[in-house]
Structure formats: structure tokens, C-alpha cells
Amino acid sequence: MNFVAGSTSFSENFSTSVAIIGAGVAGLYAAYCCGLAGIDCVLVESLATSGGQCLALYPDKRTYGIPGFHDTKAKEFIERLSMQCLCYPKKVLFNHKVENILKGSENAFLLETVNRQLGEKFNVHSRYVILATGIGDMLPNIPQTISGLDKIDKSSDFIQHSCMRLDLYKNKRIVVVGGGDSAIDFAIDIAKVAKNVMLIHRRDRFTCETSKLDIVRELENSGKLNLSLEHNVSELIEEGEKRKVVIKDKNQILTFIETDHVVFCLGFIVNCSSLLGLKKLGLKIENDLVKVNVDTMKTSVDGFYSAGDVVTYPNKKKGIVQCFFEADRAIRSIKSEILGVVLCNSI
């Protein structure tokens, strides 16, 4: 079989029906659905373990809105999901980064991977590919208009963008910036251990799930959480052990807040280079996300599917529940194709 764009010689090779790239929620569940459908698969993950964003960014965050789970830490949820799903792939390649994806002349794919620790290379040949990398390599969305950012020591723990360890905030003064679900969730969790928490949002209302607002009000009434709406962060100041966040209201009035840490929950910026040169394959990309047909989860390339936060389609909402739906639909589409059932292919 001939593959385009100059394949190199690799030390190992493996063939499978489906290659799943990414072992976050969408990738794990896709592997599970493959098992149920009797389709062999290989799971490739660049990190040393499964879990994706849930484990890498907020293992101690409480998960809500997932059927069957209530007030469960993300790391506990991932542990259970991994136990359920990881027994199905023929092979699981942790610490393997996909360096290139090539399409052959017989509508099959070649994934060129390398072990990030050992440097060993590995080929995965597959008929189908499911891209489930989330938003891949990402940078926290911190407004570059904030004064003083360039003066903060890069080794400082003043600025945070995820809730990796709640014990870091124990008995500390914390500022959380944002008004979405992540900001609210972090503020609620941090308020349980911190000395005090200030939640700053540029608008006059939050965009989180309505049920969480009751918890916010309870924390505010108890004095554990202070709200500062219609304010923007204007400046960050770090002078020795003294740290301050300067906020500005719509009348340009400044307020100085002494704090120990500031947690920015304004989302992440996708690094387009993390998309593995997918544009060369002919995939349609929109705002650094892969366009799919939500009826099938097919991309614009035959045999190439995608699920999770890396995809976009009309009315797409990011979330764990959506990952389950999209992964299941992708595998159903692949199984239908294997069985010769014709499905819609347009996106």
C-alpha cells in the first residue's frame, strides 16, 4: 500500500480497524463502543495516562451533570471510566505522540507515532481514524491587555488557570476571574478551603448552570465568597511576597485587592499546530476545530471521524455528556459503513 508524504521506516507496526487518537472522555468511550460493536481498535495517547483535560487540568474539580455521578471529583470519574473502557482496545499506546497522519491509496490510514520518553517510533495502520484530542495543546486565555503581566516571574505560582491541587489554596486569599461554569465550579470548591475568595466577572450575570447560583448565593451570604460583577482585571502586581489584583469598573474606578493567587477561568486558546497537519489531509477546519456532520461524526475525509471538544457543528456544546453521544455516534457510523449501510456523508 502506498502512502503519501514520505513515510519513514519504523521499528514496529500494528494494524487495526479503528485508530483512536486521544484517551480523554471521548476517546475512552469510543474504545468502549468499539468493544461493544465487535470492532478492533488501538488507542493512542500522548500523555502517560488516560483522562485528558479532566485529569491534566482539574482532577480535584467536582463533576456535575453527568448521569450516574453527583459531587464526584474528576479524577475519580476518570478512574471509573478508564476501568470500564481500557479493557477493549487491542493495544493502548500511552506517551505516544502522533507526529503525522497519512492516507493511503486504498482508503486506509497510517499514523506515525513516537514514544515521548523512549524516542521509539511506531506505525499504526487503520481503516478508520477517530480524532478525539480535545482542544489539544492549549494556552490559558489571559487578556494580554492586563498591565504587569510581563513583570510576573515565570516561576511564580501567582497566576493559575486550573485547579490542580485544592491544598494550594488552603487558608489563602484567592481571586477567581470568569463567569462561566468553570469559574463558578472553581470558586465553589476553593471557597471550601480558602481564607476568602473574590469572584470577578466582567458582566452583570453569570453564564453557568442555574442550579449553581443557589450555592453561590449561600457562600456569599456566609461570607466565604465575595462577588465583584461588571469589573475587569486591569493590572497584576507582584512585589516580593506582596501580590495585588487591580480591577476596574465601567466608570474606570480602580480597586486594589490583596491576594495570594489569581485563577483565570476564561477558557483556553487552541494551538492550531496541535492539529497534526490535518488540513493537508483535506479536513475542513473552522476556528481551529474540525467540522463534522453531527448525524455521523464524519469529517470531510472519507474514513476519518472526530468527537469531543476538537469538533464543531451547528449548536455544538462542549461537555462530558456530549463526548459520550459523539463517540457513540461515530462508532455506530463506522459499524454501519462496515456492514454496508449507506449514511449521509455531507458536512
Backbone torsions as a table, in degrees:
resi	resn	phi	psi	omega
1	MET	NA	133.8	-179.0
2	ASN	-97.6	130.8	177.4
3	PHE	-113.6	145.8	-177.1
4	VAL	-80.8	167.9	170.0
5	ALA	63.3	39.3	164.6
6	GLY	63.7	71.0	175.3
7	SER	-68.3	145.6	177.0
8	THR	-103.0	167.7	178.4
9	SER	-78.0	136.3	-177.2
10	PHE	-120.2	156.0	-176.3
11	SER	-78.2	-26.6	-178.7
12	GLU	-136.9	155.2	178.5
13	ASN	-139.6	150.0	179.6
14	PHE	-149.3	139.1	-179.5
15	SER	-115.2	144.2	-178.6
16	THR	-156.2	167.4	177.1
17	SER	-78.3	-43.1	-176.6
18	VAL	-129.2	129.3	171.9
19	ALA	-106.7	122.3	-179.6
20	ILE	-106.5	122.9	-178.8
21	ILE	-102.4	112.2	-179.7
22	GLY	111.4	127.9	-178.4
23	ALA	-115.5	37.4	169.2
24	GLY	-80.5	-160.4	-177.2
25	VAL	-59.4	-47.7	-177.8
26	ALA	-64.4	-43.8	-179.3
27	GLY	-66.5	-42.3	178.2
28	LEU	-60.6	-46.4	-176.5
29	TYR	-71.1	-30.5	174.9
30	ALA	-62.5	-40.4	177.7
31	ALA	-64.0	-39.9	177.6
32	TYR	-62.5	-44.8	-179.9
33	CYS	-65.6	-34.6	174.7
34	CYS	-60.5	-43.9	179.4
35	GLY	-60.4	-44.7	179.9
36	LEU	-64.1	-33.7	-177.1
37	ALA	-86.4	-3.8	-179.0
38	GLY	73.7	28.0	-179.3
39	ILE	-107.8	126.5	179.6
40	ASP	-75.2	145.4	-177.1
41	CYS	-147.5	161.3	172.4
42	VAL	-123.0	136.4	179.6
43	LEU	-109.8	124.5	-177.8
44	VAL	-116.5	125.9	-177.2
45	GLU	-135.9	131.2	-177.0
46	SER	-76.6	-22.2	177.9
47	LEU	-86.4	173.5	-176.5
48	ALA	-82.1	-7.1	-177.7
49	THR	-151.3	168.9	177.7
50	SER	-82.1	167.3	176.0
51	GLY	123.7	-23.7	177.3
52	GLY	54.2	-136.6	-177.1
53	GLN	-60.0	-38.0	-177.1
54	CYS	-55.2	-42.9	-176.4
55	LEU	-89.6	-33.5	-175.7
56	ALA	-77.6	-30.2	-172.6
57	LEU	-111.6	-36.3	-175.8
58	TYR	-148.2	63.8	-179.0
59	PRO	-61.8	-30.3	-178.1
60	ASP	-92.1	1.1	179.3
61	LYS	-72.0	138.5	177.2
62	ARG	-75.9	136.2	179.8
63	THR	-99.8	135.2	178.8
64	TYR	-130.9	157.8	175.3
65	GLY	81.8	7.4	177.8
66	ILE	-102.0	121.1	-179.6
67	PRO	-53.4	130.8	178.3
68	GLY	87.8	-5.5	-179.7
69	PHE	-128.7	135.2	176.8
70	HIS	-143.6	127.7	177.5
71	ASP	54.4	45.7	179.4
72	THR	-112.1	136.7	178.4
73	LYS	-66.1	147.6	-178.0
74	ALA	-56.8	-40.2	-178.1
75	LYS	-66.4	-32.6	177.5
76	GLU	-70.5	-39.8	177.4
77	PHE	-62.8	-45.0	-179.2
78	ILE	-65.0	-37.7	179.0
79	GLU	-60.3	-43.6	-180.0
80	ARG	-69.2	-41.7	-179.9
81	LEU	-64.4	-40.4	179.7
82	SER	-64.3	-41.9	177.8
83	MET	-60.5	-35.7	-178.8
84	GLN	-73.3	-36.4	-167.0
85	CYS	-103.0	-30.7	-169.0
86	LEU	-75.3	-6.3	178.1
87	CYS	-81.6	-6.8	-173.6
88	TYR	-93.0	-37.9	-178.1
89	PRO	-63.9	146.0	175.1
90	LYS	-65.1	-31.9	-179.8
91	LYS	-151.8	140.1	175.8
92	VAL	-119.3	122.9	-178.0
93	LEU	-109.4	91.9	173.5
94	PHE	-82.1	156.6	-178.8
95	ASN	61.7	22.9	178.8
96	HIS	-112.1	118.9	177.7
97	LYS	-94.7	129.5	175.7
98	VAL	-78.4	113.3	-177.2
99	GLU	-90.5	-23.4	-178.5
100	ASN	-161.2	148.7	174.0
101	ILE	-125.8	122.2	-178.3
102	LEU	-117.8	144.3	176.8
103	LYS	-108.2	130.8	-176.9
104	GLY	-87.1	174.6	-177.5
105	SER	-73.2	-13.5	-178.7
106	GLU	-109.8	32.2	177.1
107	ASN	57.8	35.0	173.7
108	ALA	-118.5	167.4	-175.1
109	PHE	-121.2	152.0	173.1
110	LEU	-123.3	121.8	176.3
111	LEU	-102.0	120.4	176.3
112	GLU	-96.6	115.7	-176.9
113	THR	-121.3	161.5	175.8
114	VAL	-139.3	138.0	176.2
115	ASN	-72.4	121.1	-172.8
116	ARG	-69.9	-21.5	179.3
117	GLN	-91.7	-44.2	-173.2
118	LEU	-97.6	-17.3	-178.5
119	GLY	79.4	1.4	-179.7
120	GLU	-73.7	141.9	-177.5
121	LYS	-102.4	154.0	-172.7
122	PHE	-148.4	134.1	177.0
123	ASN	-101.5	134.8	171.5
124	VAL	-120.6	117.3	175.7
125	HIS	-97.3	131.1	-179.5
126	SER	-147.7	153.8	174.9
127	ARG	-80.3	-33.6	-178.5
128	TYR	-128.8	152.1	176.0
129	VAL	-127.3	137.3	170.7
130	ILE	-118.7	115.5	177.6
131	LEU	-87.8	117.1	-177.9
132	ALA	-135.9	49.2	-173.0
133	THR	-87.8	6.8	-174.6
134	GLY	64.1	-140.1	176.3
135	ILE	-97.5	13.4	171.5
136	GLY	60.7	-148.2	176.6
137	ASP	-62.4	129.8	-172.9
138	MET	-143.8	156.3	177.0
139	LEU	-121.0	140.8	177.4
140	PRO	-62.7	141.4	-179.4
141	ASN	-84.8	90.9	177.6
142	ILE	-112.6	117.8	-176.8
143	PRO	-53.7	122.8	-178.6
144	GLN	-75.2	-4.0	176.6
145	THR	-80.0	-8.6	179.3
146	ILE	-69.7	125.0	179.9
147	SER	-70.4	143.0	175.1
148	GLY	91.3	-6.6	-179.6
149	LEU	-58.3	-41.5	-176.3
150	ASP	-71.8	-11.2	-179.3
151	LYS	-96.2	-6.5	180.0
152	ILE	-78.2	128.2	178.2
153	ASP	-58.9	130.6	-177.4
154	LYS	-64.4	-22.1	178.2
155	SER	-88.1	-2.8	-178.2
156	SER	-73.3	148.1	175.5
157	ASP	-99.9	17.5	179.9
158	PHE	-59.7	-49.7	-177.3
159	ILE	-95.1	127.5	178.1
160	GLN	-122.5	158.3	175.0
161	HIS	-139.5	7.2	175.5
162	SER	-153.5	167.9	-175.7
163	CYS	-110.1	67.4	-176.2
164	MET	-67.0	-43.0	-176.0
165	ARG	-137.7	115.5	178.9
166	LEU	-66.2	-28.8	-177.9
167	ASP	-65.2	-19.7	176.6
168	LEU	-62.3	-28.9	-174.6
169	TYR	-98.6	3.7	-176.0
170	LYS	-61.6	124.4	178.8
171	ASN	59.7	25.2	179.3
172	LYS	-106.9	165.7	173.6
173	ARG	-96.3	122.8	-171.5
174	ILE	-125.8	138.2	171.3
175	VAL	-111.8	126.0	175.8
176	VAL	-111.5	132.3	-177.1
177	VAL	-115.3	123.2	178.2
178	GLY	142.6	167.5	-177.7
179	GLY	-136.9	10.4	179.1
180	GLY	-95.9	-169.5	-176.9
181	ASP	-60.4	-42.6	-178.3
182	SER	-63.2	-44.9	179.6
183	ALA	-61.0	-44.6	-180.0
184	ILE	-65.2	-45.3	-180.0
185	ASP	-60.6	-46.2	179.5
186	PHE	-62.7	-44.4	-179.5
187	ALA	-60.5	-42.8	-179.9
188	ILE	-64.0	-46.4	-178.2
189	ASP	-68.1	-43.4	-178.1
190	ILE	-66.2	-35.3	-179.8
191	ALA	-60.3	-21.6	-179.8
192	LYS	-72.2	-23.0	-175.4
193	VAL	-121.4	-21.4	-173.6
194	ALA	-79.2	162.6	174.3
195	LYS	-68.8	-46.3	172.1
196	ASN	-159.0	155.1	-178.2
197	VAL	-131.2	133.0	174.0
198	MET	-112.3	122.5	178.5
199	LEU	-103.9	117.8	-175.9
200	ILE	-110.7	131.0	179.3
201	HIS	-139.7	140.2	-175.3
202	ARG	-76.5	-15.7	179.5
203	ARG	-104.5	178.1	-177.8
204	ASP	-94.4	2.0	177.2
205	ARG	-152.1	159.9	-178.6
206	PHE	-91.9	159.9	179.9
207	THR	-114.0	28.0	-179.5
208	CYS	-90.1	177.5	174.3
209	GLU	-62.0	137.2	-173.0
210	THR	-57.4	-36.8	-176.8
211	SER	-62.0	-25.2	-178.6
212	LYS	-74.9	-20.9	-178.2
213	LEU	-65.8	-30.5	177.3
214	ASP	-63.4	-39.7	178.4
215	ILE	-67.0	-40.3	178.3
216	VAL	-60.4	-44.2	179.9
217	ARG	-64.1	-40.5	178.3
218	GLU	-62.2	-44.1	179.1
219	LEU	-66.1	-37.4	178.1
220	GLU	-66.2	-43.0	-179.9
221	ASN	-66.2	-30.5	-180.0
222	SER	-83.8	-6.9	178.9
223	GLY	85.8	4.4	-178.9
224	LYS	-83.9	-17.2	-178.1
225	LEU	-139.1	128.4	176.5
226	ASN	-109.8	138.9	-179.2
227	LEU	-108.2	141.5	174.8
228	SER	-136.0	91.0	-177.1
229	LEU	-89.0	160.2	-178.7
230	GLU	54.9	42.1	175.5
231	HIS	-130.5	146.8	173.1
232	ASN	-117.3	149.7	173.7
233	VAL	-74.2	123.8	-176.7
234	SER	-100.2	-36.8	-174.1
235	GLU	-155.2	148.7	172.0
236	LEU	-117.9	134.2	-177.4
237	ILE	-126.6	124.9	174.9
238	GLU	-132.3	111.0	-179.4
239	GLU	-128.3	97.3	-174.7
240	GLY	65.9	-124.6	179.3
241	GLU	-89.8	-2.6	-179.8
242	LYS	-90.0	125.5	-179.6
243	ARG	-129.8	135.6	-179.8
244	LYS	-138.3	145.7	170.7
245	VAL	-112.8	125.3	179.3
246	VAL	-102.3	124.0	179.3
247	ILE	-115.3	156.0	-174.9
248	LYS	-132.9	134.0	178.4
249	ASP	-93.1	-175.7	-175.5
250	LYS	-67.5	-17.2	177.1
251	ASN	-95.4	11.5	178.1
252	GLN	68.3	19.8	177.3
253	ILE	-82.9	130.0	-176.3
254	LEU	-94.9	143.7	173.6
255	THR	-130.1	132.4	-178.9
256	PHE	-101.7	126.8	-177.9
257	ILE	-119.6	119.5	175.2
258	GLU	-78.1	134.2	-175.2
259	THR	-151.1	170.9	175.2
260	ASP	-105.0	-34.1	179.0
261	HIS	-145.1	150.2	171.6
262	VAL	-122.2	127.1	-177.3
263	VAL	-109.2	112.7	178.9
264	PHE	-88.0	120.8	178.3
265	CYS	-120.2	63.1	-176.8
266	LEU	-114.1	22.3	179.9
267	GLY	85.4	-171.7	-176.9
268	PHE	-129.8	154.6	176.1
269	ILE	-98.4	124.2	-179.8
270	VAL	-74.5	133.6	174.7
271	ASN	-90.2	106.9	-173.6
272	CYS	-58.4	-27.8	-178.7
273	SER	-66.4	-16.3	180.0
274	SER	-75.4	-5.8	-177.7
275	LEU	-85.1	19.2	166.3
276	LEU	58.9	27.1	-178.7
277	GLY	66.7	32.9	-175.0
278	LEU	-65.3	-26.4	179.0
279	LYS	-60.8	-30.1	179.9
280	LYS	-66.9	-25.9	177.0
281	LEU	-75.9	-16.5	-178.1
282	GLY	101.1	11.3	178.2
283	LEU	-69.5	140.2	176.0
284	LYS	-81.6	123.0	-177.6
285	ILE	-115.2	136.0	178.4
286	GLU	-134.4	117.6	-177.7
287	ASN	53.4	43.8	178.4
288	ASP	66.0	17.3	176.3
289	LEU	-120.4	154.9	-176.5
290	VAL	-88.8	126.2	179.0
291	LYS	-78.7	133.1	177.8
292	VAL	-133.3	162.2	170.3
293	ASN	-88.4	114.3	-174.1
294	VAL	-63.1	-21.1	178.5
295	ASP	-70.0	-26.2	-175.7
296	THR	-130.8	-16.3	-172.9
297	MET	65.8	20.9	175.0
298	LYS	-79.0	145.3	170.4
299	THR	-90.2	-169.9	178.8
300	SER	-79.6	-2.4	179.4
301	VAL	-107.9	127.2	-178.6
302	ASP	-58.1	129.7	178.2
303	GLY	86.4	-3.7	-176.3
304	PHE	-110.8	118.9	-177.9
305	TYR	-118.2	167.3	179.2
306	SER	-153.4	152.6	-178.7
307	ALA	-155.2	154.2	177.8
308	GLY	96.8	-161.3	-173.8
309	ASP	-68.1	-12.0	-179.0
310	VAL	-79.8	-11.0	-175.0
311	VAL	-102.7	160.6	174.3
312	THR	-138.9	145.0	174.6
313	TYR	-161.1	167.0	-177.6
314	PRO	-55.4	131.8	178.7
315	ASN	64.6	24.4	177.1
316	LYS	-62.8	132.8	174.1
317	LYS	-124.0	129.2	-179.4
318	LYS	-80.9	140.0	179.0
319	GLY	168.1	164.6	-177.1
320	ILE	-65.4	-42.9	-178.9
321	VAL	-60.6	-39.2	179.3
322	GLN	-63.3	-33.3	178.1
323	CYS	-60.8	-41.2	178.9
324	PHE	-63.0	-48.1	-179.2
325	PHE	-59.3	-47.2	-174.8
326	GLU	-69.5	-40.9	179.3
327	ALA	-64.2	-43.8	179.1
328	ASP	-61.6	-43.0	-178.9
329	ARG	-66.6	-37.6	178.8
330	ALA	-62.8	-44.9	-178.1
331	ILE	-69.5	-37.5	175.9
332	ARG	-61.0	-39.4	179.3
333	SER	-65.2	-43.6	179.4
334	ILE	-64.0	-43.9	179.5
335	LYS	-62.0	-41.0	178.1
336	SER	-62.3	-38.9	179.2
337	GLU	-67.3	-40.8	178.1
338	ILE	-61.2	-38.2	-179.3
339	LEU	-81.6	-5.8	176.7
340	GLY	88.8	15.8	177.5
341	VAL	-84.5	129.5	-176.4
342	VAL	-84.5	125.9	176.3
343	LEU	-120.2	164.0	178.8
344	CYS	-62.3	136.4	-176.1
345	ASN	-116.6	-1.1	-176.5
346	SER	-84.0	151.2	174.9
347	ILE	-129.1	NA	NA
